[in-house]
Structures are given as C-alpha cells and as structure tokens.
Amino acid sequence: MTKVAIGEDNATLRKYLAGLVSNTPDYKCVCVCESAEEAIVEIPKHRPNVVLMDIHLPGESGIVCTARLH
C-alpha cells in the first residue's frame, strides 16, 4: 500500500485529489493539509511514501515546505 499525503489550499481540488488517490488500488490518502504550516506538523505523523504538494500555498510556499519535510 502506497501512502499519499496532499498539500493543497483549494478545497475542491484537495477533495478531488484525496478521492482519486483513495479510489486507486494499492494507494491510500493518509493526510490532507490546506497550508504549509499545517503540512509541516501533520505530514510527518503519517509517514507517507508520496506527498503531492501545491507550490502556491498561502503563507509559506509548497517548495519551501517540501524542502523542510525532506
């Protein structure tokens, strides 16, 4: 099972991506975050294999957030 976390500020897109991942065999959406600040706290708790990150998040960018998570 591949665990996926999502960082996306658009609620509609966030919900769509989470559903798409969860409905794909052998993939599970383990975490959805609407900001980089939330992602920094929540994503490490779930230890995903993959993170889908929006690069244009409010506040800290998704690029900086991804670097911090790495």
Phi and psi restraints in degrees (range 20) as a CNS / XPLOR table:
assign (resid 1 and name C) (resid 2 and name N)
       (resid 2 and name CA) (resid 2 and name C) 1.0 -93.6 20.0 2
assign (resid 2 and name N) (resid 2 and name CA)
       (resid 2 and name C) (resid 3 and name N) 1.0 121.5 20.0 2
assign (resid 2 and name C) (resid 3 and name N)
       (resid 3 and name CA) (resid 3 and name C) 1.0 -92.3 20.0 2
assign (resid 3 and name N) (resid 3 and name CA)
       (resid 3 and name C) (resid 4 and name N) 1.0 130.9 20.0 2
assign (resid 3 and name C) (resid 4 and name N)
       (resid 4 and name CA) (resid 4 and name C) 1.0 -122.5 20.0 2
assign (resid 4 and name N) (resid 4 and name CA)
       (resid 4 and name C) (resid 5 and name N) 1.0 136.3 20.0 2
assign (resid 4 and name C) (resid 5 and name N)
       (resid 5 and name CA) (resid 5 and name C) 1.0 -113.9 20.0 2
assign (resid 5 and name N) (resid 5 and name CA)
       (resid 5 and name C) (resid 6 and name N) 1.0 148.4 20.0 2
assign (resid 5 and name C) (resid 6 and name N)
       (resid 6 and name CA) (resid 6 and name C) 1.0 -125.3 20.0 2
assign (resid 6 and name N) (resid 6 and name CA)
       (resid 6 and name C) (resid 7 and name N) 1.0 132.0 20.0 2
assign (resid 6 and name C) (resid 7 and name N)
       (resid 7 and name CA) (resid 7 and name C) 1.0 -118.5 20.0 2
assign (resid 7 and name N) (resid 7 and name CA)
       (resid 7 and name C) (resid 8 and name N) 1.0 106.3 20.0 2
assign (resid 7 and name C) (resid 8 and name N)
       (resid 8 and name CA) (resid 8 and name C) 1.0 -153.0 20.0 2
assign (resid 8 and name N) (resid 8 and name CA)
       (resid 8 and name C) (resid 9 and name N) 1.0 129.3 20.0 2
assign (resid 8 and name C) (resid 9 and name N)
       (resid 9 and name CA) (resid 9 and name C) 1.0 -85.7 20.0 2
assign (resid 9 and name N) (resid 9 and name CA)
       (resid 9 and name C) (resid 10 and name N) 1.0 -19.8 20.0 2
assign (resid 9 and name C) (resid 10 and name N)
       (resid 10 and name CA) (resid 10 and name C) 1.0 -81.3 20.0 2
assign (resid 10 and name N) (resid 10 and name CA)
       (resid 10 and name C) (resid 11 and name N) 1.0 115.1 20.0 2
assign (resid 10 and name C) (resid 11 and name N)
       (resid 11 and name CA) (resid 11 and name C) 1.0 -60.0 20.0 2
assign (resid 11 and name N) (resid 11 and name CA)
       (resid 11 and name C) (resid 12 and name N) 1.0 -41.0 20.0 2
assign (resid 11 and name C) (resid 12 and name N)
       (resid 12 and name CA) (resid 12 and name C) 1.0 -64.4 20.0 2
assign (resid 12 and name N) (resid 12 and name CA)
       (resid 12 and name C) (resid 13 and name N) 1.0 -47.0 20.0 2
assign (resid 12 and name C) (resid 13 and name N)
       (resid 13 and name CA) (resid 13 and name C) 1.0 -66.7 20.0 2
assign (resid 13 and name N) (resid 13 and name CA)
       (resid 13 and name C) (resid 14 and name N) 1.0 -39.7 20.0 2
assign (resid 13 and name C) (resid 14 and name N)
       (resid 14 and name CA) (resid 14 and name C) 1.0 -59.2 20.0 2
assign (resid 14 and name N) (resid 14 and name CA)
       (resid 14 and name C) (resid 15 and name N) 1.0 -46.2 20.0 2
assign (resid 14 and name C) (resid 15 and name N)
       (resid 15 and name CA) (resid 15 and name C) 1.0 -65.7 20.0 2
assign (resid 15 and name N) (resid 15 and name CA)
       (resid 15 and name C) (resid 16 and name N) 1.0 -41.7 20.0 2
assign (resid 15 and name C) (resid 16 and name N)
       (resid 16 and name CA) (resid 16 and name C) 1.0 -62.0 20.0 2
assign (resid 16 and name N) (resid 16 and name CA)
       (resid 16 and name C) (resid 17 and name N) 1.0 -48.5 20.0 2
assign (resid 16 and name C) (resid 17 and name N)
       (resid 17 and name CA) (resid 17 and name C) 1.0 -62.7 20.0 2
assign (resid 17 and name N) (resid 17 and name CA)
       (resid 17 and name C) (resid 18 and name N) 1.0 -42.2 20.0 2
assign (resid 17 and name C) (resid 18 and name N)
       (resid 18 and name CA) (resid 18 and name C) 1.0 -61.3 20.0 2
assign (resid 18 and name N) (resid 18 and name CA)
       (resid 18 and name C) (resid 19 and name N) 1.0 -42.4 20.0 2
assign (resid 18 and name C) (resid 19 and name N)
       (resid 19 and name CA) (resid 19 and name C) 1.0 -66.7 20.0 2
assign (resid 19 and name N) (resid 19 and name CA)
       (resid 19 and name C) (resid 20 and name N) 1.0 -41.9 20.0 2
assign (resid 19 and name C) (resid 20 and name N)
       (resid 20 and name CA) (resid 20 and name C) 1.0 -60.8 20.0 2
assign (resid 20 and name N) (resid 20 and name CA)
       (resid 20 and name C) (resid 21 and name N) 1.0 -46.4 20.0 2
assign (resid 20 and name C) (resid 21 and name N)
       (resid 21 and name CA) (resid 21 and name C) 1.0 -64.3 20.0 2
assign (resid 21 and name N) (resid 21 and name CA)
       (resid 21 and name C) (resid 22 and name N) 1.0 -48.0 20.0 2
assign (resid 21 and name C) (resid 22 and name N)
       (resid 22 and name CA) (resid 22 and name C) 1.0 -65.3 20.0 2
assign (resid 22 and name N) (resid 22 and name CA)
       (resid 22 and name C) (resid 23 and name N) 1.0 -26.8 20.0 2
assign (resid 22 and name C) (resid 23 and name N)
       (resid 23 and name CA) (resid 23 and name C) 1.0 -92.7 20.0 2
assign (resid 23 and name N) (resid 23 and name CA)
       (resid 23 and name C) (resid 24 and name N) 1.0 7.1 20.0 2
assign (resid 23 and name C) (resid 24 and name N)
       (resid 24 and name CA) (resid 24 and name C) 1.0 -98.4 20.0 2
assign (resid 24 and name N) (resid 24 and name CA)
       (resid 24 and name C) (resid 25 and name N) 1.0 126.9 20.0 2
assign (resid 24 and name C) (resid 25 and name N)
       (resid 25 and name CA) (resid 25 and name C) 1.0 -54.8 20.0 2
assign (resid 25 and name N) (resid 25 and name CA)
       (resid 25 and name C) (resid 26 and name N) 1.0 138.3 20.0 2
assign (resid 25 and name C) (resid 26 and name N)
       (resid 26 and name CA) (resid 26 and name C) 1.0 70.9 20.0 2
assign (resid 26 and name N) (resid 26 and name CA)
       (resid 26 and name C) (resid 27 and name N) 1.0 13.9 20.0 2
assign (resid 26 and name C) (resid 27 and name N)
       (resid 27 and name CA) (resid 27 and name C) 1.0 -126.6 20.0 2
assign (resid 27 and name N) (resid 27 and name CA)
       (resid 27 and name C) (resid 28 and name N) 1.0 145.8 20.0 2
assign (resid 27 and name C) (resid 28 and name N)
       (resid 28 and name CA) (resid 28 and name C) 1.0 -140.4 20.0 2
assign (resid 28 and name N) (resid 28 and name CA)
       (resid 28 and name C) (resid 29 and name N) 1.0 129.5 20.0 2
assign (resid 28 and name C) (resid 29 and name N)
       (resid 29 and name CA) (resid 29 and name C) 1.0 -81.7 20.0 2
assign (resid 29 and name N) (resid 29 and name CA)
       (resid 29 and name C) (resid 30 and name N) 1.0 115.8 20.0 2
assign (resid 29 and name C) (resid 30 and name N)
       (resid 30 and name CA) (resid 30 and name C) 1.0 -102.8 20.0 2
assign (resid 30 and name N) (resid 30 and name CA)
       (resid 30 and name C) (resid 31 and name N) 1.0 -11.4 20.0 2
assign (resid 30 and name C) (resid 31 and name N)
       (resid 31 and name CA) (resid 31 and name C) 1.0 -164.1 20.0 2
assign (resid 31 and name N) (resid 31 and name CA)
       (resid 31 and name C) (resid 32 and name N) 1.0 134.6 20.0 2
assign (resid 31 and name C) (resid 32 and name N)
       (resid 32 and name CA) (resid 32 and name C) 1.0 -126.6 20.0 2
assign (resid 32 and name N) (resid 32 and name CA)
       (resid 32 and name C) (resid 33 and name N) 1.0 133.5 20.0 2
assign (resid 32 and name C) (resid 33 and name N)
       (resid 33 and name CA) (resid 33 and name C) 1.0 -131.7 20.0 2
assign (resid 33 and name N) (resid 33 and name CA)
       (resid 33 and name C) (resid 34 and name N) 1.0 143.7 20.0 2
assign (resid 33 and name C) (resid 34 and name N)
       (resid 34 and name CA) (resid 34 and name C) 1.0 -102.3 20.0 2
assign (resid 34 and name N) (resid 34 and name CA)
       (resid 34 and name C) (resid 35 and name N) 1.0 -2.1 20.0 2
assign (resid 34 and name C) (resid 35 and name N)
       (resid 35 and name CA) (resid 35 and name C) 1.0 -148.0 20.0 2
assign (resid 35 and name N) (resid 35 and name CA)
       (resid 35 and name C) (resid 36 and name N) 1.0 160.5 20.0 2
assign (resid 35 and name C) (resid 36 and name N)
       (resid 36 and name CA) (resid 36 and name C) 1.0 -64.1 20.0 2
assign (resid 36 and name N) (resid 36 and name CA)
       (resid 36 and name C) (resid 37 and name N) 1.0 -38.8 20.0 2
assign (resid 36 and name C) (resid 37 and name N)
       (resid 37 and name CA) (resid 37 and name C) 1.0 -62.3 20.0 2
assign (resid 37 and name N) (resid 37 and name CA)
       (resid 37 and name C) (resid 38 and name N) 1.0 -40.9 20.0 2
assign (resid 37 and name C) (resid 38 and name N)
       (resid 38 and name CA) (resid 38 and name C) 1.0 -68.3 20.0 2
assign (resid 38 and name N) (resid 38 and name CA)
       (resid 38 and name C) (resid 39 and name N) 1.0 -41.3 20.0 2
assign (resid 38 and name C) (resid 39 and name N)
       (resid 39 and name CA) (resid 39 and name C) 1.0 -61.1 20.0 2
assign (resid 39 and name N) (resid 39 and name CA)
       (resid 39 and name C) (resid 40 and name N) 1.0 -40.8 20.0 2
assign (resid 39 and name C) (resid 40 and name N)
       (resid 40 and name CA) (resid 40 and name C) 1.0 -59.9 20.0 2
assign (resid 40 and name N) (resid 40 and name CA)
       (resid 40 and name C) (resid 41 and name N) 1.0 -34.4 20.0 2
assign (resid 40 and name C) (resid 41 and name N)
       (resid 41 and name CA) (resid 41 and name C) 1.0 -83.7 20.0 2
assign (resid 41 and name N) (resid 41 and name CA)
       (resid 41 and name C) (resid 42 and name N) 1.0 -45.6 20.0 2
assign (resid 41 and name C) (resid 42 and name N)
       (resid 42 and name CA) (resid 42 and name C) 1.0 -84.8 20.0 2
assign (resid 42 and name N) (resid 42 and name CA)
       (resid 42 and name C) (resid 43 and name N) 1.0 -41.2 20.0 2
assign (resid 42 and name C) (resid 43 and name N)
       (resid 43 and name CA) (resid 43 and name C) 1.0 -59.8 20.0 2
assign (resid 43 and name N) (resid 43 and name CA)
       (resid 43 and name C) (resid 44 and name N) 1.0 -46.1 20.0 2
assign (resid 43 and name C) (resid 44 and name N)
       (resid 44 and name CA) (resid 44 and name C) 1.0 -59.1 20.0 2
assign (resid 44 and name N) (resid 44 and name CA)
       (resid 44 and name C) (resid 45 and name N) 1.0 -28.3 20.0 2
assign (resid 44 and name C) (resid 45 and name N)
       (resid 45 and name CA) (resid 45 and name C) 1.0 -63.4 20.0 2
assign (resid 45 and name N) (resid 45 and name CA)
       (resid 45 and name C) (resid 46 and name N) 1.0 -29.9 20.0 2
assign (resid 45 and name C) (resid 46 and name N)
       (resid 46 and name CA) (resid 46 and name C) 1.0 -98.9 20.0 2
assign (resid 46 and name N) (resid 46 and name CA)
       (resid 46 and name C) (resid 47 and name N) 1.0 -9.4 20.0 2
assign (resid 46 and name C) (resid 47 and name N)
       (resid 47 and name CA) (resid 47 and name C) 1.0 46.5 20.0 2
assign (resid 47 and name N) (resid 47 and name CA)
       (resid 47 and name C) (resid 48 and name N) 1.0 58.4 20.0 2
assign (resid 47 and name C) (resid 48 and name N)
       (resid 48 and name CA) (resid 48 and name C) 1.0 -71.7 20.0 2
assign (resid 48 and name N) (resid 48 and name CA)
       (resid 48 and name C) (resid 49 and name N) 1.0 158.9 20.0 2
assign (resid 48 and name C) (resid 49 and name N)
       (resid 49 and name CA) (resid 49 and name C) 1.0 -83.2 20.0 2
assign (resid 49 and name N) (resid 49 and name CA)
       (resid 49 and name C) (resid 50 and name N) 1.0 -29.2 20.0 2
assign (resid 49 and name C) (resid 50 and name N)
       (resid 50 and name CA) (resid 50 and name C) 1.0 -136.9 20.0 2
assign (resid 50 and name N) (resid 50 and name CA)
       (resid 50 and name C) (resid 51 and name N) 1.0 142.2 20.0 2
assign (resid 50 and name C) (resid 51 and name N)
       (resid 51 and name CA) (resid 51 and name C) 1.0 -124.0 20.0 2
assign (resid 51 and name N) (resid 51 and name CA)
       (resid 51 and name C) (resid 52 and name N) 1.0 123.8 20.0 2
assign (resid 51 and name C) (resid 52 and name N)
       (resid 52 and name CA) (resid 52 and name C) 1.0 -95.9 20.0 2
assign (resid 52 and name N) (resid 52 and name CA)
       (resid 52 and name C) (resid 53 and name N) 1.0 113.7 20.0 2
assign (resid 52 and name C) (resid 53 and name N)
       (resid 53 and name CA) (resid 53 and name C) 1.0 -122.3 20.0 2
assign (resid 53 and name N) (resid 53 and name CA)
       (resid 53 and name C) (resid 54 and name N) 1.0 126.0 20.0 2
assign (resid 53 and name C) (resid 54 and name N)
       (resid 54 and name CA) (resid 54 and name C) 1.0 -69.3 20.0 2
assign (resid 54 and name N) (resid 54 and name CA)
       (resid 54 and name C) (resid 55 and name N) 1.0 132.1 20.0 2
assign (resid 54 and name C) (resid 55 and name N)
       (resid 55 and name CA) (resid 55 and name C) 1.0 -82.8 20.0 2
assign (resid 55 and name N) (resid 55 and name CA)
       (resid 55 and name C) (resid 56 and name N) 1.0 -15.0 20.0 2
assign (resid 55 and name C) (resid 56 and name N)
       (resid 56 and name CA) (resid 56 and name C) 1.0 -110.4 20.0 2
assign (resid 56 and name N) (resid 56 and name CA)
       (resid 56 and name C) (resid 57 and name N) 1.0 62.9 20.0 2
assign (resid 56 and name C) (resid 57 and name N)
       (resid 57 and name CA) (resid 57 and name C) 1.0 -85.8 20.0 2
assign (resid 57 and name N) (resid 57 and name CA)
       (resid 57 and name C) (resid 58 and name N) 1.0 153.2 20.0 2
assign (resid 57 and name C) (resid 58 and name N)
       (resid 58 and name CA) (resid 58 and name C) 1.0 -68.1 20.0 2
assign (resid 58 and name N) (resid 58 and name CA)
       (resid 58 and name C) (resid 59 and name N) 1.0 148.5 20.0 2
assign (resid 58 and name C) (resid 59 and name N)
       (resid 59 and name CA) (resid 59 and name C) 1.0 77.0 20.0 2
assign (resid 59 and name N) (resid 59 and name CA)
       (resid 59 and name C) (resid 60 and name N) 1.0 -124.1 20.0 2
assign (resid 59 and name C) (resid 60 and name N)
       (resid 60 and name CA) (resid 60 and name C) 1.0 -72.4 20.0 2
assign (resid 60 and name N) (resid 60 and name CA)
       (resid 60 and name C) (resid 61 and name N) 1.0 139.1 20.0 2
assign (resid 60 and name C) (resid 61 and name N)
       (resid 61 and name CA) (resid 61 and name C) 1.0 -71.3 20.0 2
assign (resid 61 and name N) (resid 61 and name CA)
       (resid 61 and name C) (resid 62 and name N) 1.0 159.6 20.0 2
assign (resid 61 and name C) (resid 62 and name N)
       (resid 62 and name CA) (resid 62 and name C) 1.0 -65.2 20.0 2
assign (resid 62 and name N) (resid 62 and name CA)
       (resid 62 and name C) (resid 63 and name N) 1.0 -27.4 20.0 2
assign (resid 62 and name C) (resid 63 and name N)
       (resid 63 and name CA) (resid 63 and name C) 1.0 -67.1 20.0 2
assign (resid 63 and name N) (resid 63 and name CA)
       (resid 63 and name C) (resid 64 and name N) 1.0 -48.0 20.0 2
assign (resid 63 and name C) (resid 64 and name N)
       (resid 64 and name CA) (resid 64 and name C) 1.0 -64.7 20.0 2
assign (resid 64 and name N) (resid 64 and name CA)
       (resid 64 and name C) (resid 65 and name N) 1.0 -41.2 20.0 2
assign (resid 64 and name C) (resid 65 and name N)
       (resid 65 and name CA) (resid 65 and name C) 1.0 -60.9 20.0 2
assign (resid 65 and name N) (resid 65 and name CA)
       (resid 65 and name C) (resid 66 and name N) 1.0 -45.3 20.0 2
assign (resid 65 and name C) (resid 66 and name N)
       (resid 66 and name CA) (resid 66 and name C) 1.0 -62.1 20.0 2
assign (resid 66 and name N) (resid 66 and name CA)
       (resid 66 and name C) (resid 67 and name N) 1.0 -41.6 20.0 2
assign (resid 66 and name C) (resid 67 and name N)
       (resid 67 and name CA) (resid 67 and name C) 1.0 -61.9 20.0 2
assign (resid 67 and name N) (resid 67 and name CA)
       (resid 67 and name C) (resid 68 and name N) 1.0 -40.6 20.0 2
assign (resid 67 and name C) (resid 68 and name N)
       (resid 68 and name CA) (resid 68 and name C) 1.0 -66.4 20.0 2
assign (resid 68 and name N) (resid 68 and name CA)
       (resid 68 and name C) (resid 69 and name N) 1.0 -38.0 20.0 2
assign (resid 68 and name C) (resid 69 and name N)
       (resid 69 and name CA) (resid 69 and name C) 1.0 -68.7 20.0 2
assign (resid 69 and name N) (resid 69 and name CA)
       (resid 69 and name C) (resid 70 and name N) 1.0 -34.4 20.0 2
